[in-house]
Amino acid sequence: TLIFPELKMLKTSRQLKCRITELFTQLADAIAKAGEETSSKLSEGLLGYVNENYNKDISLVDIAAAFNLSAGYISALFKKTTGENFKDYLTMRRLAAAKQLMQTKKNLKVKDLAQQVGYNNVNTFIRIFKKYEGISPGEYQMSEGKEQSL
């Protein structure tokens, strides 16, 4: 709509002030809504990127470069979206993939498993797996095998 003719028709400065205030409020609301939609789409993109690339050696800096944003902004958005920081989210994603692989590929060596889920160092993978799961990947594999045979 054409705002200027509408504003010219107002008779008092009070009416003009009220109408301009209304217009600015509507504009601020529209900008906020657009920002939320953009943030939501960006969050989906970030999570999609991590889910597609968790098995690679990726960092927050890599993701920031891929999305042409600052690492600090990406970090804050990750925390807001998932409740986790980037590193913890990536770790949980990798561990979920590792457990799924162990369930489907029974004779997979731990070294190969580590590489398939994005860990270049098998000892790091074992340490992290044990920290989060309470048992080593080898013990997890054995327990999965026992459950399958019951």
C-alpha positions as a Markdown table, in Angstrom:
| # | Residue | x | y | z |
|---|---|---|---|---|
| 1 | Thr | 0.0 | 0.0 | 0.0 |
| 2 | Leu | 1.0 | 3.6 | -0.5 |
| 3 | Ile | 1.9 | 5.0 | 2.9 |
| 4 | Phe | 2.7 | 8.6 | 2.0 |
| 5 | Pro | -0.8 | 9.6 | 0.8 |
| 6 | Glu | -2.3 | 8.0 | 4.0 |
| 7 | Leu | 0.0 | 10.0 | 6.2 |
| 8 | Lys | -0.8 | 13.2 | 4.3 |
| 9 | Met | -4.5 | 12.7 | 5.1 |
| 10 | Leu | -4.0 | 12.7 | 8.9 |
| 11 | Lys | -5.1 | 15.9 | 10.5 |
| 12 | Thr | -3.1 | 16.2 | 13.6 |
| 13 | Ser | 0.5 | 15.7 | 14.5 |
| 14 | Arg | -0.6 | 13.2 | 17.2 |
| 15 | Gln | -2.4 | 11.1 | 14.6 |
| 16 | Leu | 0.7 | 11.2 | 12.4 |
| 17 | Lys | 3.0 | 10.2 | 15.3 |
| 18 | Cys | 0.7 | 7.3 | 16.3 |
| 19 | Arg | 0.5 | 6.0 | 12.7 |
| 20 | Ile | 4.3 | 6.3 | 12.1 |
| 21 | Thr | 4.8 | 4.4 | 15.4 |
| 22 | Glu | 2.4 | 1.7 | 14.2 |
| 23 | Leu | 4.3 | 1.4 | 10.9 |
| 24 | Phe | 7.7 | 1.1 | 12.6 |
| 25 | Thr | 6.3 | -1.6 | 14.9 |
| 26 | Gln | 5.0 | -3.5 | 11.9 |
| 27 | Leu | 8.3 | -3.1 | 10.2 |
| 28 | Ala | 10.3 | -4.3 | 13.2 |
| 29 | Asp | 8.0 | -7.3 | 13.6 |
| 30 | Ala | 8.4 | -8.2 | 9.9 |
| 31 | Ile | 12.2 | -7.9 | 10.2 |
| 32 | Ala | 12.3 | -10.1 | 13.3 |
| 33 | Lys | 10.1 | -12.7 | 11.6 |
| 34 | Ala | 12.3 | -12.8 | 8.5 |
| 35 | Gly | 15.4 | -13.1 | 10.8 |
| 36 | Glu | 13.8 | -16.1 | 12.6 |
| 37 | Glu | 13.0 | -17.8 | 9.3 |
| 38 | Thr | 16.5 | -17.3 | 8.0 |
| 39 | Ser | 18.0 | -18.5 | 11.2 |
| 40 | Ser | 15.8 | -21.6 | 11.1 |
| 41 | Lys | 16.8 | -22.4 | 7.5 |
| 42 | Leu | 20.4 | -21.8 | 8.3 |
| 43 | Ser | 20.2 | -24.2 | 11.3 |
| 44 | Glu | 18.7 | -26.9 | 9.1 |
| 45 | Gly | 21.5 | -26.3 | 6.7 |
| 46 | Leu | 24.2 | -26.6 | 9.4 |
| 47 | Leu | 22.7 | -29.8 | 10.8 |
| 48 | Gly | 22.4 | -31.2 | 7.3 |
| 49 | Tyr | 26.1 | -30.3 | 6.6 |
| 50 | Val | 27.3 | -32.1 | 9.8 |
| 51 | Asn | 25.1 | -35.1 | 9.2 |
| 52 | Glu | 26.5 | -35.4 | 5.7 |
| 53 | Asn | 30.2 | -34.8 | 6.7 |
| 54 | Tyr | 30.5 | -36.2 | 10.2 |
| 55 | Asn | 32.8 | -38.9 | 8.8 |
| 56 | Lys | 35.3 | -36.4 | 7.6 |
| 57 | Asp | 37.8 | -34.3 | 9.6 |
| 58 | Ile | 35.5 | -31.2 | 10.0 |
| 59 | Ser | 35.8 | -28.3 | 12.4 |
| 60 | Leu | 33.7 | -25.3 | 13.3 |
| 61 | Val | 36.1 | -23.2 | 11.1 |
| 62 | Asp | 35.4 | -25.5 | 8.1 |
| 63 | Ile | 31.7 | -25.1 | 8.5 |
| 64 | Ala | 31.9 | -21.4 | 9.0 |
| 65 | Ala | 33.9 | -21.2 | 5.7 |
| 66 | Ala | 31.4 | -23.4 | 3.9 |
| 67 | Phe | 28.5 | -21.1 | 5.0 |
| 68 | Asn | 30.6 | -17.9 | 4.7 |
| 69 | Leu | 29.9 | -16.9 | 8.3 |
| 70 | Ser | 32.0 | -16.5 | 11.4 |
| 71 | Ala | 32.9 | -19.4 | 13.5 |
| 72 | Gly | 31.5 | -17.6 | 16.6 |
| 73 | Tyr | 28.1 | -17.1 | 14.9 |
| 74 | Ile | 28.0 | -20.7 | 13.8 |
| 75 | Ser | 28.9 | -21.8 | 17.4 |
| 76 | Ala | 26.2 | -19.7 | 18.9 |
| 77 | Leu | 23.6 | -20.9 | 16.4 |
| 78 | Phe | 24.6 | -24.6 | 17.1 |
| 79 | Lys | 24.1 | -24.1 | 20.8 |
| 80 | Lys | 20.8 | -22.3 | 20.3 |
| 81 | Thr | 19.5 | -25.0 | 17.8 |
| 82 | Thr | 20.7 | -28.2 | 19.5 |
| 83 | Gly | 21.4 | -27.3 | 23.1 |
| 84 | Glu | 24.9 | -28.7 | 22.5 |
| 85 | Asn | 28.1 | -27.1 | 21.4 |
| 86 | Phe | 29.4 | -28.1 | 18.0 |
| 87 | Lys | 32.1 | -30.5 | 19.2 |
| 88 | Asp | 29.7 | -32.4 | 21.5 |
| 89 | Tyr | 27.1 | -32.6 | 18.7 |
| 90 | Leu | 29.7 | -33.9 | 16.3 |
| 91 | Thr | 30.9 | -36.5 | 18.8 |
| 92 | Met | 27.3 | -37.7 | 19.5 |
| 93 | Arg | 26.6 | -37.9 | 15.8 |
| 94 | Arg | 29.8 | -40.0 | 15.2 |
| 95 | Leu | 29.1 | -42.3 | 18.2 |
| 96 | Ala | 25.5 | -42.9 | 16.9 |
| 97 | Ala | 26.9 | -43.8 | 13.5 |
| 98 | Ala | 29.6 | -46.1 | 15.1 |
| 99 | Lys | 26.9 | -48.0 | 17.1 |
| 100 | Gln | 24.8 | -48.4 | 14.1 |
| 101 | Leu | 27.7 | -49.7 | 12.1 |
| 102 | Met | 28.6 | -52.2 | 14.8 |
| 103 | Gln | 25.0 | -53.5 | 14.8 |
| 104 | Thr | 25.0 | -54.0 | 11.0 |
| 105 | Lys | 28.7 | -55.0 | 10.4 |
| 106 | Lys | 29.5 | -57.5 | 13.1 |
| 107 | Asn | 33.2 | -58.2 | 12.2 |
| 108 | Leu | 34.3 | -54.6 | 11.6 |
| 109 | Lys | 37.7 | -53.8 | 13.1 |
| 110 | Val | 37.7 | -51.0 | 15.6 |
| 111 | Lys | 40.4 | -49.2 | 13.5 |
| 112 | Asp | 38.2 | -49.3 | 10.4 |
| 113 | Leu | 35.2 | -48.3 | 12.4 |
| 114 | Ala | 37.0 | -45.3 | 13.8 |
| 115 | Gln | 38.0 | -44.1 | 10.3 |
| 116 | Gln | 34.5 | -44.6 | 8.9 |
| 117 | Val | 33.0 | -42.3 | 11.5 |
| 118 | Gly | 35.6 | -39.6 | 11.2 |
| 119 | Tyr | 38.3 | -40.4 | 13.7 |
| 120 | Asn | 41.8 | -40.5 | 12.3 |
| 121 | Asn | 43.2 | -41.9 | 15.5 |
| 122 | Val | 41.8 | -45.2 | 16.8 |
| 123 | Asn | 43.0 | -44.4 | 20.3 |
| 124 | Thr | 41.1 | -41.2 | 20.4 |
| 125 | Phe | 38.0 | -43.0 | 19.1 |
| 126 | Ile | 38.3 | -45.7 | 21.8 |
| 127 | Arg | 38.8 | -43.1 | 24.5 |
| 128 | Ile | 35.8 | -41.0 | 23.5 |
| 129 | Phe | 33.6 | -44.0 | 23.0 |
| 130 | Lys | 34.4 | -45.3 | 26.4 |
| 131 | Lys | 33.9 | -41.9 | 28.0 |
| 132 | Tyr | 30.4 | -41.6 | 26.6 |
| 133 | Glu | 29.2 | -45.2 | 26.5 |
| 134 | Gly | 31.0 | -46.5 | 29.6 |
| 135 | Ile | 32.5 | -49.4 | 27.7 |
| 136 | Ser | 35.1 | -49.8 | 24.9 |
| 137 | Pro | 33.9 | -50.3 | 21.3 |
| 138 | Gly | 35.2 | -53.9 | 21.4 |
| 139 | Glu | 33.1 | -54.6 | 24.5 |
| 140 | Tyr | 30.1 | -52.9 | 22.9 |
| 141 | Gln | 30.5 | -55.1 | 19.8 |
| 142 | Met | 30.6 | -58.3 | 22.0 |
| 143 | Ser | 27.5 | -57.2 | 23.9 |
| 144 | Glu | 25.7 | -56.5 | 20.6 |
| 145 | Gly | 26.6 | -60.0 | 19.5 |
| 146 | Lys | 25.3 | -61.6 | 22.7 |
| 147 | Glu | 22.0 | -59.7 | 22.4 |
| 148 | Gln | 21.6 | -60.8 | 18.8 |
| 149 | Ser | 22.1 | -64.5 | 19.7 |
| 150 | Leu | 19.5 | -64.4 | 22.5 |
